Amino acid sequence: MSEDEGPAVPGTPPPPATPAGPPPGAPFGGPPPSGPASASAPPAFSVQLPPSIDVQALSKTPWVLGSAAILMGLVLYWAGSVLSAFQHDVGYDARQRIIHLLGPGGAPWAVAVLLAVALLVLGSSAEAKRAPMANFLYQLLLLFAALITVASVLNAVIDLTYIGDSFDASIYGFLEYLAGAPIAGAAALWAWRANPMALPGQKPK
């Protein structure tokens, strides 16, 4: 209280408080401007579920059928290789049985799996890649591509152990089996990167 106002009289209400001025940057006597600065910022990351996909219609598309057919052929061929590894021929040593057991470990089946991944990636649309059937095929292709990569390396190393019997044949077999490793490895990497379910928030390639 200042000296000019004098003492306060008992029972007299205090004078009204002076209203605060407008906030900085606002026009005098009006509300603050409602622009982009005052609007709520959108979230940095939001997960949007894809619309429903007709799985039956997706299964009739040629790229899915082509990928599934290659995988089916690979499974059947590998089953035959496993059976041939347990045959009882004379002179069939353990190394030859392992090579038969890892029969698809080579360049031909590595190229086939790479083709299956290419059919699924290049032939399907962005929304079709998120379908359950496409996701299942991506997982199978990744699994078999990784198995073929390992099988190719193992077959190459085993074939190299015959270098004492025939140097030329051993080196040729080593290089022939080893050629499937980079191809199958590329197929596995492509299947892993192209699958939108593999990484959180990853966009389809």
C-alpha positions in Angstrom: 0.0 0.0 0.0 1.3 3.4 -1.0 1.3 6.5 1.2 -1.1 8.4 -1.1 -3.9 5.8 -0.7 -4.0 6.2 3.1 -4.9 3.5 5.6 -7.4 0.9 4.7 -10.9 1.3 6.1 -12.1 -1.8 7.9 -14.9 -3.6 6.0 -14.0 -2.0 2.7 -13.2 -4.6 -0.1 -9.7 -4.3 -1.7 -9.4 -2.6 -5.1 -9.6 -4.9 -8.2 -6.4 -6.3 -9.4 -5.0 -4.9 -12.6 -5.4 -7.5 -15.4 -2.2 -8.9 -16.9 -1.1 -7.8 -20.3 -1.3 -9.9 -23.4 1.3 -12.6 -23.8 4.4 -11.7 -25.9 3.8 -11.9 -29.6 0.0 -11.7 -29.2 -2.0 -8.7 -30.6 -3.1 -6.1 -28.1 -6.5 -6.9 -26.5 -7.0 -10.2 -28.4 -6.3 -13.9 -27.8 -3.0 -15.4 -28.9 -2.8 -16.4 -32.5 -3.8 -20.0 -33.3 -1.2 -21.0 -35.9 1.0 -24.0 -36.6 3.1 -23.3 -33.5 0.1 -23.7 -31.2 -1.2 -26.9 -32.9 -0.3 -30.2 -31.3 2.6 -31.9 -33.0 1.9 -35.3 -34.5 3.6 -38.4 -32.9 7.1 -39.2 -34.2 6.2 -42.8 -35.0 2.8 -44.5 -35.5 2.0 -48.0 -36.5 -0.8 -48.3 -39.0 -2.3 -51.8 -39.6 -2.7 -52.6 -43.2 -6.2 -53.2 -44.6 -7.5 -56.7 -44.8 -6.2 -58.7 -47.7 -8.0 -61.6 -49.4 -5.6 -64.4 -48.8 -7.4 -66.7 -51.2 -7.1 -64.2 -54.0 -3.4 -63.6 -53.1 -2.7 -67.3 -53.3 -3.9 -67.4 -57.0 -1.3 -64.8 -58.1 1.5 -66.3 -60.2 4.4 -64.9 -58.1 3.1 -66.6 -54.9 2.5 -69.9 -56.7 5.9 -69.7 -58.3 7.7 -69.1 -55.0 5.6 -71.9 -53.3 6.4 -74.3 -56.2 10.1 -73.7 -55.9 10.0 -74.3 -52.2 7.9 -77.5 -52.6 10.4 -78.8 -55.2 13.3 -77.9 -52.8 11.6 -79.8 -49.9 11.0 -82.9 -52.1 14.6 -82.8 -53.5 16.1 -82.5 -50.0 13.9 -85.4 -48.7 15.3 -87.5 -51.5 18.8 -86.4 -50.6 18.3 -87.4 -47.0 17.1 -90.9 -48.1 20.0 -91.4 -50.4 22.4 -90.5 -47.6 21.4 -93.7 -45.8 21.7 -96.1 -48.7 23.9 -99.2 -48.1 26.1 -99.2 -51.2 29.6 -100.7 -51.0 32.3 -98.1 -50.5 30.0 -95.4 -49.4 32.0 -93.5 -46.8 30.8 -90.9 -44.2 31.9 -88.0 -46.3 29.8 -89.0 -49.3 26.8 -89.6 -47.0 27.2 -86.0 -45.6 27.4 -84.6 -49.1 24.2 -86.5 -50.1 22.6 -85.3 -46.9 23.3 -81.7 -47.9 22.3 -82.3 -51.5 20.8 -78.9 -52.2 24.0 -77.2 -51.1 25.1 -75.9 -54.4 24.7 -73.3 -57.1 21.6 -74.7 -58.8 19.3 -74.6 -55.8 20.8 -71.4 -54.6 19.8 -69.8 -57.9 16.3 -71.4 -57.6 15.8 -69.8 -54.1 17.0 -66.5 -55.3 14.5 -66.7 -58.1 11.7 -67.5 -55.6 12.6 -64.4 -53.6 12.6 -62.3 -56.7 9.2 -63.6 -57.8 7.8 -62.7 -54.4 9.4 -59.3 -54.0 9.1 -58.0 -57.5 5.7 -59.5 -58.3 3.8 -58.5 -55.2 2.5 -55.1 -54.4 3.2 -53.2 -51.2 0.0 -54.3 -49.5 0.2 -57.9 -50.7 3.6 -58.2 -49.0 1.9 -57.8 -45.7 -0.5 -60.7 -46.2 0.0 -63.7 -43.9 0.7 -66.1 -46.8 3.4 -63.8 -48.2 5.0 -63.4 -44.7 5.0 -67.2 -44.3 6.8 -67.6 -47.7 9.3 -65.0 -46.8 10.2 -66.9 -43.6 10.5 -70.2 -45.4 12.7 -68.6 -48.1 14.9 -67.1 -45.5 15.2 -70.4 -43.7 16.1 -72.5 -46.8 18.4 -69.8 -48.2 20.4 -69.9 -45.0 20.4 -73.7 -44.9 21.7 -73.8 -48.5 24.4 -71.3 -47.7 25.7 -73.4 -44.8 25.3 -76.6 -46.8 27.3 -75.2 -49.7 30.2 -74.3 -47.5 30.2 -77.7 -45.7 30.0 -79.6 -49.0 32.9 -77.5 -50.4 35.1 -78.2 -47.3 34.2 -81.9 -47.4 35.0 -82.2 -51.1 38.4 -80.6 -50.4 39.3 -83.5 -48.2 39.6 -85.7 -51.4 42.5 -83.6 -52.6 44.8 -86.5 -51.9 42.9 -88.8 -54.2 42.5 -86.4 -57.1 43.8 -82.9 -56.9 41.9 -81.6 -60.0 38.5 -83.2 -59.1 38.8 -82.0 -55.5 39.5 -78.4 -56.5 36.7 -78.5 -59.1 34.2 -79.9 -56.6 35.3 -77.4 -54.0 34.7 -74.4 -56.3 31.5 -75.9 -57.6 29.9 -76.3 -54.2 31.3 -73.0 -52.9 29.7 -71.1 -55.8 26.3 -71.6 -54.2 27.2 -69.9 -50.9 27.2 -66.2 -52.1 24.0 -66.8 -54.2 22.1 -68.3 -51.4 23.5 -65.7 -48.9 22.2 -63.0 -51.2 18.8 -64.7 -51.3 18.6 -64.9 -47.5 19.6 -61.3 -47.1 17.0 -60.2 -49.7 14.2 -62.3 -48.1 15.1 -60.8 -44.7 15.2 -57.2 -45.9 12.1 -57.4 -48.1 9.8 -58.9 -45.5 8.0 -56.0 -43.8 7.3 -58.2 -40.8 11.0 -58.8 -40.2 11.9 -55.3 -38.8 9.6 -53.0 -36.7 8.4 -50.2 -38.8 10.2 -51.3 -41.9 8.6 -50.3 -45.2 8.3 -53.0 -48.0 11.1 -52.9 -50.5 
